[in-house]
Amino acid sequence: MRQIASFACFVLCLSAAALADTYQRSPCNVVHWTRMLEGRIIVEAKDKKPIDIENLFFYERDLPPNHRIIHTYDDEVTDRRPDRLSIYVDRENIFLSAYCS
């Protein structure tokens, strides 16, 4: 019985690793950017540099060249490009999620 449980765990772990590897190698590197932006505020380059004591701000100019920022109040976006990083933010420009689209 232990062998079956061990094998099942091995298969599940292998599947999770394969899925994580797929996201890691996505054209726009979603996993990397999600980790970089999580809980941070996206600031436009033209804005004055705020005092960033807690590493709270992330400048738009530091994002990859092929990106777009989508606010929650924007109309639905229909154009898709798998190599573009789409970053979703709320009204205060706080990062919500990122996708390749």
C-alpha positions in Angstrom: 0.0 0.0 0.0 2.9 2.4 0.8 4.3 1.8 -2.6 1.1 2.8 -4.3 0.9 6.0 -2.1 4.5 6.8 -2.9 4.0 6.3 -6.6 0.9 8.5 -6.5 2.8 11.2 -4.7 5.6 10.9 -7.2 3.2 11.3 -10.2 1.5 14.3 -8.7 4.8 16.0 -7.8 6.1 15.3 -11.3 2.9 16.8 -12.8 3.1 19.9 -10.7 6.8 20.3 -11.6 6.0 20.0 -15.3 3.2 22.5 -15.0 5.4 25.0 -13.2 8.1 24.5 -15.8 5.6 25.3 -18.6 4.6 28.6 -16.9 8.3 29.4 -16.2 9.1 29.0 -19.9 6.1 31.0 -21.1 6.9 33.6 -23.7 6.3 36.5 -21.3 7.6 34.8 -18.1 4.4 35.2 -16.1 5.8 33.5 -12.9 8.8 35.8 -12.7 6.7 38.9 -13.1 4.0 37.8 -10.7 6.6 37.3 -8.0 8.2 40.6 -8.8 5.0 42.6 -8.7 3.0 40.9 -6.0 1.6 43.4 -3.6 3.3 46.4 -5.3 2.1 49.6 -6.8 2.9 50.2 -10.5 4.2 53.8 -10.9 4.4 55.5 -14.3 7.9 56.8 -15.3 6.7 60.4 -15.4 5.6 60.4 -11.8 7.9 61.8 -9.2 9.8 59.1 -7.3 7.9 58.5 -4.1 9.8 57.6 -0.9 9.9 53.8 -1.1 10.8 52.6 2.4 9.1 49.2 2.1 9.9 48.4 -1.6 6.3 49.0 -2.3 6.6 50.7 -5.8 7.6 49.2 -9.1 8.3 51.5 -12.0 6.6 50.9 -15.4 9.8 51.6 -17.2 11.3 48.5 -15.5 8.8 46.2 -17.1 9.6 44.3 -20.3 9.1 46.4 -23.5 6.3 44.1 -24.6 3.7 44.8 -21.9 0.5 46.5 -21.2 -1.3 47.6 -18.1 -5.0 47.0 -17.8 -7.1 48.6 -15.1 -10.1 46.9 -13.6 -12.4 49.7 -14.9 -11.1 49.4 -18.6 -13.2 47.9 -21.3 -12.6 44.2 -22.1 -9.4 43.8 -24.1 -9.9 41.6 -27.2 -6.5 41.7 -28.9 -4.3 38.8 -28.0 -0.5 38.3 -28.4 1.0 35.4 -26.5 4.4 37.1 -26.1 2.9 40.2 -24.4 2.8 40.5 -20.6 -0.6 41.9 -19.6 -0.7 43.3 -16.1 -4.0 43.8 -14.3 -4.1 46.6 -11.6 -6.9 48.1 -9.5 -7.9 51.8 -9.3 -4.9 52.6 -7.1 -2.5 50.8 -9.5 -1.9 47.9 -7.1 -0.9 44.7 -8.9 -3.6 42.1 -9.2 -2.5 39.5 -11.7 -0.4 39.0 -14.8 -1.1 36.9 -18.0 0.5 36.3 -21.4 -2.0 37.9 -23.8 
